Amino acid sequence: MANQKASEELTNYLEELLVGYNVTRRNMFGCPVFFAHDHLFVGVDRDYIFLRLSERDRELFKTTYDEAEHFDPMDSGKGMREYMVLPDHLCTNESEVSLWLEKSYQYVLSLPPKKKRKK
């Protein structure tokens, strides 16, 4: 993973879009991420936004955007199966971003609660 900081501009933009969502902000590997229902939901890494989508929505996302790709925080070539990177041009369209954020949020809320780990 490149040691670049998350874009402050994108982080602020995402925080504005998430007003009204029941999310918790945390930092993972120096990047701002947001959890809903104890599940990673959306975040900013370097200069892009990534979000978690259901299998059906991932397929729709890939067919809608030619440049769609899986989120790969370690640049390993494998990517994280359920997470997609928002194409740059999409980030300037607030209504489109909001649509995908809502799909992601509803998917995360549908997931079963995480089991608490014993300390």
N, CA and C of each residue as an Amber inpcrd file, in Angstrom:
protein
   357
   0.8400000  -1.1780000   0.0000000   0.0000000   0.0000000   0.0000000
   0.8800000   1.2340000   0.0000000   0.5980000   2.1410000  -0.8790000
   1.3370000   3.3850000  -0.9130000   1.0360000   4.1710000   0.3490000
   2.0440000   4.8070000   0.8980000   1.8550000   5.5590000   2.1300000
   1.4010000   6.9730000   1.8270000   0.2950000   7.1080000   1.1430000
  -0.2690000   8.4100000   0.8530000  -1.4410000   8.6370000   1.7860000
  -1.6050000   9.8600000   2.2070000  -2.7220000  10.2030000   3.0640000
  -4.0180000  10.2200000   2.2500000  -5.1050000   9.9910000   2.9670000
  -6.4170000  10.0880000   2.3270000  -6.6970000  11.5510000   1.9910000
  -7.3230000  11.7660000   0.8620000  -7.6700000  13.1100000   0.4250000
  -8.5960000  13.7750000   1.4440000  -8.1480000  14.9030000   1.9660000
  -8.9540000  15.6470000   2.9320000 -10.2280000  16.1770000   2.2660000
 -10.0960000  16.5960000   1.0120000 -11.2430000  17.1100000   0.2640000
 -12.3100000  16.0260000   0.0810000 -11.8940000  14.8300000  -0.3130000
 -12.8410000  13.7260000  -0.4770000 -13.4450000  13.2980000   0.8570000
 -12.6330000  13.3190000   1.9040000 -13.1300000  12.9570000   3.2300000
 -14.2190000  13.9280000   3.6690000 -13.9890000  15.2100000   3.4860000
 -14.9970000  16.2150000   3.8500000 -16.2610000  16.0550000   3.0090000
 -16.0850000  15.7930000   1.7220000 -17.2180000  15.5770000   0.8130000
 -18.0450000  14.3740000   1.2740000 -17.3660000  13.2920000   1.5880000
 -18.0620000  12.0860000   2.0320000 -18.7790000  12.3380000   3.3570000
 -18.1320000  13.0170000   4.2790000 -18.7760000  13.3240000   5.5670000
 -20.0500000  14.1370000   5.3710000 -20.0290000  15.0780000   4.4260000
 -21.2310000  15.8690000   4.1290000 -22.3470000  14.9720000   3.5950000
 -21.9890000  14.0260000   2.7360000 -22.9960000  13.1200000   2.1610000
 -23.5660000  12.1700000   3.2090000 -22.8020000  11.9010000   4.2580000
 -23.2330000  10.9400000   5.2730000 -24.0270000  11.5690000   6.4190000
 -24.2560000  12.8740000   6.3540000 -25.0890000  13.5130000   7.3750000
 -26.4660000  12.8540000   7.3200000 -26.9510000  12.4280000   8.4540000
 -28.2490000  11.7550000   8.5020000 -28.1410000  10.2380000   8.5280000
 -26.9730000   9.7110000   8.1960000 -26.7370000   8.2660000   8.2830000
 -26.2610000   7.9420000   9.6970000 -26.6320000   6.7930000  10.1880000
 -26.1780000   6.3470000  11.5040000 -24.8630000   5.5860000  11.3200000
 -23.7650000   6.3290000  11.3060000 -22.4440000   5.7400000  11.0610000
 -21.4600000   6.1880000  12.1370000 -20.3980000   5.4240000  12.2470000
 -19.3100000   5.7450000  13.1580000 -18.0410000   5.8820000  12.3330000
 -17.3370000   6.9800000  12.5420000 -16.0740000   7.1810000  11.8260000
 -14.9390000   6.5730000  12.6320000 -14.0670000   5.8720000  11.9350000
 -12.8530000   5.3130000  12.5200000 -11.7160000   5.5250000  11.5240000
 -10.5200000   5.2200000  11.9550000  -9.3760000   5.2350000  11.0470000
  -8.8350000   3.8280000  10.9310000  -8.6020000   3.3860000   9.7160000
  -7.9720000   2.0980000   9.4440000  -6.7970000   2.3550000   8.5170000
  -5.6250000   1.9620000   8.9570000  -4.4020000   2.1600000   8.1620000
  -4.2360000   3.6220000   7.7720000  -4.6430000   4.5200000   8.6650000
  -4.5100000   5.9440000   8.4170000  -5.5730000   6.5360000   7.5210000
  -6.5710000   5.7470000   7.1600000  -7.6270000   6.2200000   6.2700000
  -8.9460000   6.3450000   7.0300000  -9.7170000   7.3950000   6.7470000
 -11.0230000   7.5360000   7.3900000 -12.0150000   6.5510000   6.7670000
 -12.6550000   5.7760000   7.6280000 -13.6660000   4.8240000   7.1750000
 -14.8950000   4.9870000   8.0650000 -16.0220000   4.5320000   7.5600000
 -17.2730000   4.6770000   8.2740000 -17.9320000   3.3120000   8.4070000
 -18.3840000   3.0410000   9.6150000 -19.0330000   1.7770000   9.9260000
 -20.5130000   2.0220000  10.1800000 -21.3250000   1.0900000   9.7410000
 -22.7520000   1.0800000  10.0470000 -23.0680000  -0.3330000  10.5090000
 -23.7910000  -0.4500000  11.6080000 -24.1900000  -1.7760000  12.0990000
 -22.9560000  -2.6410000  12.3670000 -21.8730000  -1.9930000  12.8200000
 -20.5840000  -2.6400000  13.1080000 -19.8970000  -3.2510000  11.8940000
 -20.3020000  -2.8540000  10.7070000 -19.6790000  -3.3430000   9.4680000
 -19.0900000  -2.1660000   8.7040000 -17.9100000  -2.3820000   8.1370000
 -17.2990000  -1.3650000   7.2900000 -18.2310000  -1.0930000   6.1140000
 -18.5110000   0.1730000   5.9000000 -19.5130000   0.5990000   4.9380000
 -18.8850000   1.3680000   3.7770000 -18.1200000   2.4060000   4.0920000
 -17.5510000   3.2710000   3.0680000 -16.3210000   3.9590000   3.6470000
 -15.4180000   4.3850000   2.7730000 -14.2390000   5.0830000   3.2530000
 -13.5070000   5.8050000   2.1400000 -12.4380000   6.4750000   2.5390000
 -11.5730000   7.1900000   1.5990000 -10.1720000   6.6170000   1.7390000
  -9.5860000   6.2470000   0.6270000  -8.2070000   5.7740000   0.6060000
  -7.4920000   6.5420000  -0.4970000  -6.4270000   7.2000000  -0.1150000
  -5.6700000   8.0470000  -1.0380000  -6.5980000   9.0690000  -1.6870000
  -6.8430000   8.9490000  -2.9870000  -7.6740000   9.9400000  -3.6800000
  -8.9290000   9.3150000  -4.2710000  -9.4840000   8.3320000  -3.5650000
 -10.7390000   7.7530000  -4.0370000 -11.6070000   7.2740000  -2.8870000
 -12.8980000   7.1530000  -3.1890000 -13.8890000   6.6450000  -2.2480000
 -14.1770000   5.1960000  -2.6170000 -14.2880000   4.3450000  -1.6080000
 -14.6800000   2.9590000  -1.8450000 -15.9100000   2.6510000  -0.9940000
 -16.7150000   1.7060000  -1.4360000 -17.8870000   1.3120000  -0.6730000
 -18.1910000  -0.1690000  -0.8550000 -18.9810000  -0.6950000   0.0700000
 -19.3220000  -2.1120000   0.0980000 -20.6740000  -2.3090000  -0.5800000
 -20.7400000  -3.2820000  -1.4820000 -21.9740000  -3.5350000  -2.2210000
 -22.3190000  -5.0200000  -2.2160000 -23.6000000  -5.2810000  -2.3250000
 -24.0720000  -6.6590000  -2.4560000 -23.5940000  -7.2160000  -3.8040000
 -23.6690000  -8.5190000  -3.9500000 -23.2340000  -9.1330000  -5.2100000
 -24.0260000  -8.5720000  -6.3890000 -25.3340000  -8.4610000  -6.2390000
 -26.1760000  -7.9380000  -7.3230000 -25.7850000  -6.5050000  -7.6690000
 -25.5680000  -5.6750000  -6.6370000 -25.2020000  -4.2850000  -6.8920000
 -23.7890000  -4.1520000  -7.4470000 -22.8880000  -5.0520000  -7.0600000
 -21.5320000  -5.0350000  -7.6460000 -21.6070000  -5.3150000  -9.1420000
 -22.4250000  -6.2710000  -9.5280000 -22.5780000  -6.5870000 -10.9560000
 -23.1630000  -5.3970000 -11.7050000 -24.1680000  -4.7630000 -11.1200000
 -24.7630000  -3.5700000 -11.7290000 -23.7320000  -2.4540000 -11.8330000
 -22.9570000  -2.2700000 -10.8040000 -21.9190000  -1.2440000 -10.7850000
 -20.9090000  -1.4860000 -11.9030000 -20.4780000  -2.7400000 -12.0390000
 -19.4790000  -3.0790000 -13.0740000 -20.0300000  -2.9010000 -14.4830000
 -21.3060000  -3.1880000 -14.6850000 -21.8760000  -3.0150000 -16.0290000
 -22.2080000  -1.5540000 -16.3100000 -22.4300000  -0.7650000 -15.2620000
 -22.7570000   0.6530000 -15.4360000 -21.5170000   1.4940000 -15.7130000
 -20.4060000   1.1370000 -15.0870000 -19.1750000   1.9290000 -15.2090000
 -18.0470000   1.0580000 -15.7420000 -17.5990000   1.3520000 -16.9550000
 -16.5250000   0.5740000 -17.5870000 -15.2560000   0.5380000 -16.7430000
 -14.9640000   1.6310000 -16.0500000 -13.7210000   1.7230000 -15.2870000
 -13.8700000   1.2320000 -13.8510000 -14.9770000   0.5970000 -13.5230000
 -15.2080000   0.0780000 -12.1680000 -14.1400000  -0.9500000 -11.8070000
 -13.6780000  -0.8800000 -10.5620000 -12.7000000  -1.8510000 -10.0890000
 -12.8920000  -2.1140000  -8.6050000 -12.4100000  -3.2640000  -8.1800000
 -12.4820000  -3.6260000  -6.7710000 -11.4730000  -2.8130000  -5.9740000
 -11.8240000  -2.5410000  -4.7420000 -10.9410000  -1.8370000  -3.8260000
  -9.7900000  -2.7700000  -3.4550000  -8.5750000  -2.2940000  -3.6330000
  -7.3730000  -3.0870000  -3.3750000  -6.4000000  -2.2460000  -2.5450000
  -6.6330000  -2.1750000  -1.2270000  -5.8310000  -1.2710000  -0.3970000
  -4.3450000  -1.6050000  -0.3400000  -3.9940000  -2.8380000  -0.6000000
  -2.5960000  -3.2440000  -0.5280000  -1.9420000  -3.3190000  -1.9140000
  -2.6710000  -2.9220000  -2.9390000  -2.1750000  -2.9950000  -4.3200000
  -1.6400000  -4.3890000  -4.6440000  -2.3770000  -5.4030000  -4.1970000
  -1.9350000  -6.7880000  -4.3640000  -2.4160000  -7.4140000  -5.6670000
  -3.3760000  -6.7420000  -6.3170000  -3.9560000  -7.3190000  -7.5210000
  -5.1500000  -8.2030000  -7.2330000  -5.4420000  -8.4210000  -5.9630000
  -6.5720000  -9.2780000  -5.5950000  -7.8220000  -8.4620000  -5.2760000
  -7.6810000  -7.4010000  -4.5720000  -8.8210000  -6.5710000  -4.2110000
  -9.6950000  -7.2100000  -3.1470000 -10.5690000  -6.4100000  -2.5950000
 -11.5230000  -6.8890000  -1.5950000 -12.8410000  -7.1610000  -2.3090000
 -13.3040000  -8.3840000  -2.1990000 -14.4390000  -8.8800000  -2.9880000
 -15.6760000  -7.9890000  -2.9620000 -16.1010000  -7.5280000  -1.8170000
 -17.3600000  -6.7900000  -1.7210000 -17.2140000  -5.2790000  -1.8770000
 -16.0180000  -4.7820000  -2.0550000 -15.7920000  -3.3380000  -2.0670000
 -15.3950000  -2.8580000  -3.4510000 -16.0390000  -1.7700000  -3.8780000
 -15.7670000  -1.1850000  -5.1810000 -15.2890000   0.2560000  -5.0050000
 -14.4490000   0.7020000  -5.9280000 -13.9490000   2.0760000  -5.9410000
 -14.8660000   2.9020000  -6.8340000 -15.2840000   4.0590000  -6.3440000
 -16.0860000   4.9550000  -7.1710000 -15.1880000   5.5980000  -8.2270000
 -15.5570000   5.5060000  -9.4960000 -14.7720000   6.1770000 -10.5350000
 -14.7030000   7.6830000 -10.2730000 -13.5870000   8.3110000 -10.6380000
 -13.3770000   9.7400000 -10.3890000 -14.5380000  10.5980000 -10.8670000
 -14.9800000  10.3610000 -12.0920000 -16.0300000  11.2060000 -12.6630000
 -17.3390000  11.0840000 -11.8860000 -17.5480000   9.9630000 -11.2450000
 -18.7770000   9.7410000 -10.4850000 -18.8160000  10.6170000  -9.2330000
 -17.6630000  10.8760000  -8.6580000 -17.6000000  11.6590000  -7.4120000
 -18.0890000  13.0890000  -7.5940000 -18.1160000  13.5890000  -8.8000000
 -18.6050000  14.9480000  -9.0420000 -20.1210000  14.9800000  -9.2220000
 -20.7610000  13.8120000  -9.2550000 -22.2090000  13.7270000  -9.4190000
 -22.8220000  13.2940000  -8.0860000 -23.2110000  14.2720000  -7.2840000
 -23.6770000  13.9980000  -5.9230000 -24.8810000  13.0630000  -5.8920000
 -25.7900000  13.1940000  -6.8400000 -26.9750000  12.3220000  -6.8210000
 -26.5960000  10.8780000  -7.1300000 -25.6380000  10.6600000  -8.0220000
 -25.1720000   9.2950000  -8.3220000 -24.4440000   8.7010000  -7.1310000
 -23.5760000   9.4840000  -6.5250000 -22.8400000   9.0110000  -5.3460000
 -23.8290000   8.6690000  -4.2400000 -24.8190000   9.5160000  -4.0380000
 -25.8230000   9.2790000  -3.0020000 -26.6040000   8.0010000  -3.2630000
 -26.8960000   7.7250000  -4.5160000 -27.5950000   6.4910000  -4.8800000
 -26.7860000   5.2620000  -4.4620000 -25.4940000   5.2640000  -4.7780000
 -24.6380000   4.1210000  -4.4370000 -24.3750000   4.0480000  -2.9370000
 -24.2820000   5.1890000  -2.2890000 -24.1290000   5.1880000  -0.8320000
 -25.3450000   4.5360000  -0.1750000 -26.5240000   4.8710000  -0.6590000
 -27.7430000   4.3000000  -0.0870000 -27.8030000   2.7940000  -0.3290000
 -27.4300000   2.3450000  -1.5290000 -27.3980000   0.9010000  -1.8080000
 -26.4230000   0.2050000  -0.8560000 -25.2750000   0.8080000  -0.6750000
 -24.2650000   0.2440000   0.2110000 -24.7670000   0.2050000   1.6470000
 -25.3490000   1.2950000   2.0900000 -25.8440000   1.3930000   3.4640000
 -26.9200000   0.3300000   3.7250000 -27.8510000   0.1910000   2.8040000
 -28.9220000  -0.7980000   2.9860000 -28.3580000  -2.2180000   3.0040000
 -27.3510000  -2.4680000   2.1800000 -26.7200000  -3.7900000   2.1850000
 -26.0610000  -4.0710000   3.5340000 -25.3030000  -3.1230000   4.0280000
 -24.5980000  -3.3100000   5.3030000 -25.6020000  -3.5130000   6.4470000
 -26.7030000  -2.7750000   6.4190000 -27.7170000  -2.9460000   7.4550000
 -28.3690000  -4.3260000   7.3930000 -28.3600000  -4.9540000   6.2250000
 -28.9730000  -6.2820000   6.0730000 -28.0710000  -7.4110000   6.5690000
 -26.8020000  -7.1200000   6.8080000 -25.8600000  -8.1440000   7.2520000
 -26.1270000  -8.5130000   8.7090000 -25.8790000  -9.7690000   9.0670000
 -26.0790000 -10.1580000  10.4690000 -25.0800000  -9.4350000  11.3680000
 -25.4590000  -9.2160000  12.6230000 -24.5240000  -8.5530000  13.5410000
 -23.2280000  -9.3500000  13.6650000 -22.1410000  -8.6410000  13.8280000
 -20.8600000  -9.3010000  14.0260000 -20.8260000  -9.9310000  15.4120000
 -20.1910000 -11.0790000  15.5020000 -20.0120000 -11.7210000  16.7960000
 -18.8930000 -10.9980000  17.5280000 -19.1290000 -10.7250000  18.7940000
 -18.1200000 -10.0480000  19.6020000 -16.9930000 -11.0340000  19.9170000
 -15.7680000 -10.5680000  19.7780000 -14.6010000 -11.4010000  20.0950000
 -14.3430000 -11.3610000  21.5880000 -13.9240000 -12.4840000  22.1130000
 -13.5380000 -12.5280000  23.5180000 -12.1490000 -11.9470000  23.6680000
 -11.9450000 -11.1810000  24.7240000 -10.6300000 -10.5770000  24.9500000
  -9.7570000 -11.4860000  25.7470000
